[in-house]
Amino acid sequence: MNLVDWIGFAGVFQILLAYILNVSKMITNESPAFILLNLIGAAMACLASVLMDYLPFIILEAVWAFVSLIALIKYFRLK
């Protein structure tokens, strides 16, 4: 595995970890941990997709990261 694979693997792992923790009710989908895991994970997966030049996943992960960023901004505005 090369560096791009590791970046993508780490990003996908964070997204899946957020999902698993949410489904197991260890964190809520409104918690900063959930939002940050999704934001950082999607950003890393997007970066890996850019480096691989794979447009479908660039779009998917960029939108995922953007939505997570908006959720994080809303979270801190409400606090």
MARDREN-395985 format. One record per atom (N, C-alpha, C): residue in three letters; atom name; x, y, z. Coordinates in steps of 0.05 Angstrom, whole numbers. Atoms other than C-alpha are relative to their C-alpha. Layout:
REM residues N
{rest ALA, atom CA, X X, Y Y, Z Z} .
...
//
This chain:
REM residues 79
{rest MET, atom N, X 17, Y -24, Z 0} .
{rest MET, atom CA, X 0, Y 0, Z 0} .
{rest MET, atom C, X 18, Y 25, Z 0} .
{rest ASN, atom N, X -15, Y -25, Z 1} .
{rest ASN, atom CA, X 24, Y 70, Z -16} .
{rest ASN, atom C, X -13, Y 21, Z 17} .
{rest LEU, atom N, X 9, Y -21, Z -17} .
{rest LEU, atom CA, X 13, Y 136, Z 19} .
{rest LEU, atom C, X -29, Y 8, Z -6} .
{rest VAL, atom N, X 28, Y -7, Z 8} .
{rest VAL, atom CA, X -51, Y 151, Z -20} .
{rest VAL, atom C, X -19, Y -20, Z 11} .
{rest ASP, atom N, X 17, Y 21, Z -11} .
{rest ASP, atom CA, X -80, Y 84, Z 1} .
{rest ASP, atom C, X -4, Y 4, Z 30} .
{rest TRP, atom N, X 2, Y -4, Z -29} .
{rest TRP, atom CA, X -64, Y 99, Z 74} .
{rest TRP, atom C, X -17, Y 24, Z 7} .
{rest ILE, atom N, X 17, Y -24, Z -5} .
{rest ILE, atom CA, X -96, Y 168, Z 71} .
{rest ILE, atom C, X -29, Y -7, Z -4} .
{rest GLY, atom N, X 28, Y 8, Z 5} .
{rest GLY, atom CA, X -159, Y 139, Z 40} .
{rest GLY, atom C, X -10, Y -19, Z 21} .
{rest PHE, atom N, X 8, Y 20, Z -21} .
{rest PHE, atom CA, X -160, Y 81, Z 90} .
{rest PHE, atom C, X -6, Y 14, Z 26} .
{rest ALA, atom N, X 4, Y -14, Z -25} .
{rest ALA, atom CA, X -153, Y 128, Z 149} .
{rest ALA, atom C, X -26, Y 17, Z -1} .
{rest GLY, atom N, X 24, Y -16, Z 3} .
{rest GLY, atom CA, X -208, Y 173, Z 123} .
{rest GLY, atom C, X -25, Y -17, Z 1} .
{rest VAL, atom N, X 23, Y 18, Z 0} .
{rest VAL, atom CA, X -257, Y 116, Z 109} .
{rest VAL, atom C, X -4, Y -12, Z 28} .
{rest PHE, atom N, X 1, Y 11, Z -27} .
{rest PHE, atom CA, X -240, Y 86, Z 177} .
{rest PHE, atom C, X -14, Y 20, Z 19} .
{rest GLN, atom N, X 13, Y -20, Z -18} .
{rest GLN, atom CA, X -261, Y 151, Z 212} .
{rest GLN, atom C, X -29, Y 3, Z -6} .
{rest ILE, atom N, X 28, Y -2, Z 7} .
{rest ILE, atom CA, X -326, Y 155, Z 174} .
{rest ILE, atom C, X -15, Y -25, Z 11} .
{rest LEU, atom N, X 12, Y 24, Z -10} .
{rest LEU, atom CA, X -342, Y 83, Z 191} .
{rest LEU, atom C, X -1, Y -1, Z 31} .
{rest LEU, atom N, X 0, Y -1, Z -29} .
{rest LEU, atom CA, X -322, Y 93, Z 264} .
{rest LEU, atom C, X -22, Y 18, Z 10} .
{rest ALA, atom N, X 22, Y -18, Z -8} .
{rest ALA, atom CA, X -370, Y 152, Z 269} .
{rest ALA, atom C, X -27, Y -14, Z -2} .
{rest TYR, atom N, X 25, Y 14, Z 5} .
{rest TYR, atom CA, X -425, Y 109, Z 240} .
{rest TYR, atom C, X -4, Y -22, Z 22} .
{rest ILE, atom N, X 2, Y 21, Z -19} .
{rest ILE, atom CA, X -411, Y 50, Z 286} .
{rest ILE, atom C, X -5, Y 11, Z 28} .
{rest LEU, atom N, X 4, Y -12, Z -26} .
{rest LEU, atom CA, X -407, Y 94, Z 348} .
{rest LEU, atom C, X -28, Y 11, Z 2} .
{rest ASN, atom N, X 27, Y -11, Z 0} .
{rest ASN, atom CA, X -473, Y 127, Z 328} .
{rest ASN, atom C, X -21, Y -22, Z 2} .
{rest VAL, atom N, X 20, Y 22, Z 0} .
{rest VAL, atom CA, X -510, Y 62, Z 314} .
{rest VAL, atom C, X 0, Y -14, Z 27} .
{rest SER, atom N, X -2, Y 13, Z -26} .
{rest SER, atom CA, X -485, Y 33, Z 380} .
{rest SER, atom C, X -7, Y 19, Z 23} .
{rest LYS, atom N, X 10, Y -20, Z -19} .
{rest LYS, atom CA, X -511, Y 96, Z 415} .
{rest LYS, atom C, X 22, Y 9, Z 19} .
{rest MET, atom N, X -22, Y -11, Z -16} .
{rest MET, atom CA, X -442, Y 115, Z 442} .
{rest MET, atom C, X 3, Y 30, Z -4} .
{rest ILE, atom N, X 1, Y -29, Z 6} .
{rest ILE, atom CA, X -447, Y 183, Z 408} .
{rest ILE, atom C, X -25, Y 5, Z -16} .
{rest THR, atom N, X 23, Y -8, Z 16} .
{rest THR, atom CA, X -504, Y 221, Z 376} .
{rest THR, atom C, X 9, Y 12, Z -26} .
{rest ASN, atom N, X -7, Y -12, Z 25} .
{rest ASN, atom CA, X -506, Y 247, Z 306} .
{rest ASN, atom C, X 3, Y 31, Z 2} .
{rest GLU, atom N, X -3, Y -28, Z -5} .
{rest GLU, atom CA, X -506, Y 317, Z 336} .
{rest GLU, atom C, X 24, Y 7, Z 17} .
{rest SER, atom N, X -23, Y -5, Z -17} .
{rest SER, atom CA, X -444, Y 308, Z 379} .
{rest SER, atom C, X 24, Y 10, Z -17} .
{rest PRO, atom N, X -23, Y -10, Z 15} .
{rest PRO, atom CA, X -380, Y 344, Z 360} .
{rest PRO, atom C, X 19, Y -23, Z -9} .
{rest ALA, atom N, X -17, Y 23, Z 8} .
{rest ALA, atom CA, X -343, Y 277, Z 359} .
{rest ALA, atom C, X -9, Y -12, Z -26} .
{rest PHE, atom N, X 12, Y 12, Z 24} .
{rest PHE, atom CA, X -390, Y 249, Z 306} .
{rest PHE, atom C, X 5, Y 19, Z -24} .
{rest ILE, atom N, X -3, Y -20, Z 22} .
{rest ILE, atom CA, X -386, Y 313, Z 264} .
{rest ILE, atom C, X 29, Y 1, Z -8} .
{rest LEU, atom N, X -29, Y -2, Z 6} .
{rest LEU, atom CA, X -310, Y 317, Z 269} .
{rest LEU, atom C, X 10, Y -25, Z -14} .
{rest LEU, atom N, X -8, Y 25, Z 13} .
{rest LEU, atom CA, X -300, Y 244, Z 252} .
{rest LEU, atom C, X -8, Y 0, Z -30} .
{rest ASN, atom N, X 9, Y -1, Z 27} .
{rest ASN, atom CA, X -342, Y 254, Z 190} .
{rest ASN, atom C, X 14, Y 21, Z -17} .
{rest LEU, atom N, X -13, Y -22, Z 14} .
{rest LEU, atom CA, X -310, Y 320, Z 171} .
{rest LEU, atom C, X 29, Y -8, Z -8} .
{rest ILE, atom N, X -28, Y 7, Z 5} .
{rest ILE, atom CA, X -238, Y 296, Z 178} .
{rest ILE, atom C, X 2, Y -25, Z -18} .
{rest GLY, atom N, X 0, Y 25, Z 17} .
{rest GLY, atom CA, X -253, Y 227, Z 149} .
{rest GLY, atom C, X -6, Y 6, Z -29} .
{rest ALA, atom N, X 8, Y -7, Z 28} .
{rest ALA, atom CA, X -288, Y 256, Z 88} .
{rest ALA, atom C, X 22, Y 16, Z -14} .
{rest ALA, atom N, X -21, Y -16, Z 12} .
{rest ALA, atom CA, X -233, Y 307, Z 77} .
{rest ALA, atom C, X 24, Y -18, Z -8} .
{rest MET, atom N, X -22, Y 18, Z 7} .
{rest MET, atom CA, X -180, Y 253, Z 79} .
{rest MET, atom C, X -7, Y -18, Z -23} .
{rest ALA, atom N, X 9, Y 17, Z 22} .
{rest ALA, atom CA, X -220, Y 207, Z 33} .
{rest ALA, atom C, X -1, Y 17, Z -26} .
{rest CYS, atom N, X 1, Y -17, Z 23} .
{rest CYS, atom CA, X -230, Y 266, Z -14} .
{rest CYS, atom C, X 28, Y 6, Z -10} .
{rest LEU, atom N, X -27, Y -4, Z 8} .
{rest LEU, atom CA, X -156, Y 281, Z -14} .
{rest LEU, atom C, X 11, Y -24, Z -15} .
{rest ALA, atom N, X -10, Y 24, Z 13} .
{rest ALA, atom CA, X -140, Y 209, Z -31} .
{rest ALA, atom C, X -13, Y -3, Z -28} .
{rest SER, atom N, X 14, Y 2, Z 26} .
{rest SER, atom CA, X -192, Y 211, Z -87} .
{rest SER, atom C, X 12, Y 20, Z -20} .
{rest VAL, atom N, X -13, Y -20, Z 17} .
{rest VAL, atom CA, X -160, Y 275, Z -114} .
{rest VAL, atom C, X 27, Y -11, Z -10} .
{rest LEU, atom N, X -26, Y 11, Z 7} .
{rest LEU, atom CA, X -92, Y 242, Z -113} .
{rest LEU, atom C, X -2, Y -23, Z -19} .
{rest MET, atom N, X 5, Y 22, Z 19} .
{rest MET, atom CA, X -121, Y 182, Z -150} .
{rest MET, atom C, X -14, Y 9, Z -25} .
{rest ASP, atom N, X 14, Y -12, Z 23} .
{rest ASP, atom CA, X -158, Y 229, Z -198} .
{rest ASP, atom C, X -25, Y -16, Z -6} .
{rest TYR, atom N, X 24, Y 15, Z 4} .
{rest TYR, atom CA, X -224, Y 193, Z -187} .
{rest TYR, atom C, X -24, Y 18, Z 7} .
{rest LEU, atom N, X 20, Y -21, Z -3} .
{rest LEU, atom CA, X -279, Y 245, Z -197} .
{rest LEU, atom C, X -25, Y -8, Z 16} .
{rest PRO, atom N, X 24, Y 6, Z -16} .
{rest PRO, atom CA, X -340, Y 207, Z -170} .
{rest PRO, atom C, X 3, Y 2, Z 30} .
{rest PHE, atom N, X -4, Y -1, Z -29} .
{rest PHE, atom CA, X -310, Y 200, Z -101} .
{rest PHE, atom C, X 10, Y 27, Z 9} .
{rest ILE, atom N, X -7, Y -27, Z -7} .
{rest ILE, atom CA, X -281, Y 269, Z -103} .
{rest ILE, atom C, X -25, Y 16, Z 7} .
{rest ILE, atom N, X 26, Y -14, Z -3} .
{rest ILE, atom CA, X -352, Y 296, Z -110} .
{rest ILE, atom C, X -13, Y -10, Z 26} .
{rest LEU, atom N, X 13, Y 12, Z -23} .
{rest LEU, atom CA, X -380, Y 247, Z -58} .
{rest LEU, atom C, X 13, Y 10, Z 26} .
{rest GLU, atom N, X -13, Y -7, Z -25} .
{rest GLU, atom CA, X -328, Y 262, Z -5} .
{rest GLU, atom C, X 1, Y 30, Z 5} .
{rest ALA, atom N, X 0, Y -30, Z -3} .
{rest ALA, atom CA, X -325, Y 337, Z -18} .
{rest ALA, atom C, X -27, Y 9, Z 11} .
{rest VAL, atom N, X 26, Y -7, Z -10} .
{rest VAL, atom CA, X -400, Y 342, Z -8} .
{rest VAL, atom C, X -3, Y -10, Z 29} .
{rest TRP, atom N, X 1, Y 11, Z -27} .
{rest TRP, atom CA, X -395, Y 297, Z 54} .
{rest TRP, atom C, X 15, Y 19, Z 20} .
{rest ALA, atom N, X -16, Y -18, Z -17} .
{rest ALA, atom CA, X -341, Y 342, Z 83} .
{rest ALA, atom C, X -13, Y 27, Z 3} .
{rest PHE, atom N, X 14, Y -26, Z 0} .
{rest PHE, atom CA, X -379, Y 406, Z 65} .
{rest PHE, atom C, X -24, Y -1, Z 19} .
{rest VAL, atom N, X 24, Y 3, Z -17} .
{rest VAL, atom CA, X -443, Y 381, Z 99} .
{rest VAL, atom C, X 9, Y -2, Z 29} .
{rest SER, atom N, X -11, Y 3, Z -28} .
{rest SER, atom CA, X -402, Y 361, Z 161} .
{rest SER, atom C, X 10, Y 27, Z 10} .
{rest LEU, atom N, X -10, Y -26, Z -8} .
{rest LEU, atom CA, X -369, Y 430, Z 162} .
{rest LEU, atom C, X -23, Y 18, Z 7} .
{rest ILE, atom N, X 24, Y -16, Z -6} .
{rest ILE, atom CA, X -437, Y 464, Z 160} .
{rest ILE, atom C, X -12, Y -9, Z 27} .
{rest ALA, atom N, X 11, Y 11, Z -26} .
{rest ALA, atom CA, X -461, Y 418, Z 217} .
{rest ALA, atom C, X 18, Y 9, Z 23} .
{rest LEU, atom N, X -18, Y -9, Z -22} .
{rest LEU, atom CA, X -399, Y 437, Z 258} .
{rest LEU, atom C, X -4, Y 30, Z 6} .
{rest ILE, atom N, X 5, Y -29, Z -3} .
{rest ILE, atom CA, X -411, Y 511, Z 246} .
{rest ILE, atom C, X -26, Y 5, Z 15} .
{rest LYS, atom N, X 25, Y -3, Z -13} .
{rest LYS, atom CA, X -483, Y 504, Z 267} .
{rest LYS, atom C, X 2, Y -9, Z 30} .
{rest TYR, atom N, X -4, Y 10, Z -27} .
{rest TYR, atom CA, X -462, Y 464, Z 329} .
{rest TYR, atom C, X 12, Y 22, Z 18} .
{rest PHE, atom N, X -13, Y -20, Z -16} .
{rest PHE, atom CA, X -416, Y 520, Z 353} .
{rest PHE, atom C, X -16, Y 26, Z 1} .
{rest ARG, atom N, X 17, Y -24, Z -1} .
{rest ARG, atom CA, X -465, Y 575, Z 336} .
{rest ARG, atom C, X -22, Y -3, Z 21} .
{rest LEU, atom N, X 21, Y 5, Z -20} .
{rest LEU, atom CA, X -518, Y 542, Z 380} .
{rest LEU, atom C, X 10, Y -1, Z 28} .
{rest LYS, atom N, X -12, Y 2, Z -27} .
{rest LYS, atom CA, X -470, Y 535, Z 439} .
{rest LYS, atom C, X 6, Y 27, Z 12} .
//
